Amino acid sequence: MADQPEPRKENHEKHDRNSGGMVKGPHIISYNLNEEQRPGGLKVRFKVRIETGKKAAAIDAAQAEAIRELLSWSREHRTRQNKP
């Protein structure tokens, strides 16, 4: 598809073979935007780090806490604006 960035896997672990399947363990997936998607012709790359195990659980907990804080702030902010 022309609208989707093209994925490129960068696994810093040992490469035994190139596979389109899921990679076990931590790895990085890079997405490069096509020329027609680039703002002002700039090269754009997104990198996503995939973590597993205890590190992934710690990241999940931190993200959940940040989401709770955001929802709480949003609820308080909306309530204050709606009151006369």
C-alpha positions as CSV (number, residue, x, y, z in Angstrom):
1,M,0.0,0.0,0.0
2,A,1.2,3.5,-0.8
3,D,-0.2,5.0,2.4
4,Q,1.6,2.7,4.8
5,P,5.3,2.9,5.8
6,E,7.4,0.0,4.8
7,P,8.6,-2.1,7.8
8,R,12.2,-3.0,8.2
9,K,13.3,-5.3,11.0
10,E,16.5,-4.5,12.8
11,N,17.2,-7.2,15.3
12,H,20.4,-6.6,17.3
13,E,20.3,-10.2,18.4
14,K,22.1,-12.9,16.3
15,H,20.5,-13.4,12.9
16,D,20.1,-17.1,12.0
17,R,17.8,-16.4,9.0
18,N,15.5,-13.8,7.5
19,S,11.9,-14.7,8.5
20,G,8.6,-12.9,8.1
21,G,7.3,-14.5,11.3
22,M,7.4,-13.1,14.8
23,V,10.8,-12.6,16.4
24,K,11.2,-13.8,20.0
25,G,12.8,-11.5,22.5
26,P,13.6,-7.8,22.3
27,H,14.0,-6.3,18.9
28,I,13.5,-3.1,16.9
29,I,11.2,-2.5,14.0
30,S,11.9,0.5,11.7
31,Y,9.4,2.1,9.4
32,N,10.7,4.4,6.6
33,L,8.1,6.7,5.0
34,N,7.9,6.6,1.2
35,E,9.0,9.8,-0.7
36,E,5.5,11.0,-1.4
37,Q,4.7,10.8,2.4
38,R,7.7,12.8,3.5
39,P,7.1,16.4,4.7
40,G,9.1,18.7,2.6
41,G,11.2,15.8,1.2
42,L,12.7,15.0,4.6
43,K,13.6,11.4,5.3
44,V,11.4,10.1,8.1
45,R,12.0,6.9,10.0
46,F,10.0,5.5,13.0
47,K,11.7,3.0,15.2
48,V,9.7,0.8,17.6
49,R,11.5,-1.2,20.3
50,I,9.7,-4.4,21.3
51,E,10.5,-5.6,24.8
52,T,9.5,-8.8,26.5
53,G,9.5,-10.3,30.0
54,K,10.1,-8.2,33.1
55,K,11.2,-5.1,31.1
56,A,7.9,-5.2,29.1
57,A,5.9,-5.6,32.3
58,A,7.6,-2.6,33.9
59,I,6.9,-0.5,30.7
60,D,3.3,-1.7,30.7
61,A,2.9,-0.6,34.4
62,A,4.5,2.8,33.7
63,Q,2.2,3.4,30.7
64,A,-0.9,2.3,32.6
65,E,0.0,4.8,35.4
66,A,0.5,7.6,32.9
67,I,-2.9,6.8,31.3
68,R,-4.6,6.8,34.7
69,E,-3.0,10.2,35.4
70,L,-4.1,11.6,32.1
71,L,-7.7,10.4,32.5
72,S,-7.8,11.8,36.0
73,W,-6.5,15.2,34.8
74,S,-9.0,15.1,31.9
75,R,-11.9,14.3,34.2
76,E,-11.0,17.2,36.6
77,H,-10.3,19.6,33.8
78,R,-13.6,18.8,32.0
79,T,-15.5,19.1,35.3
80,R,-14.0,22.6,36.1
81,Q,-14.8,23.9,32.6
82,N,-18.4,22.7,32.7
83,K,-19.1,24.4,36.1
84,P,-20.3,28.1,36.0
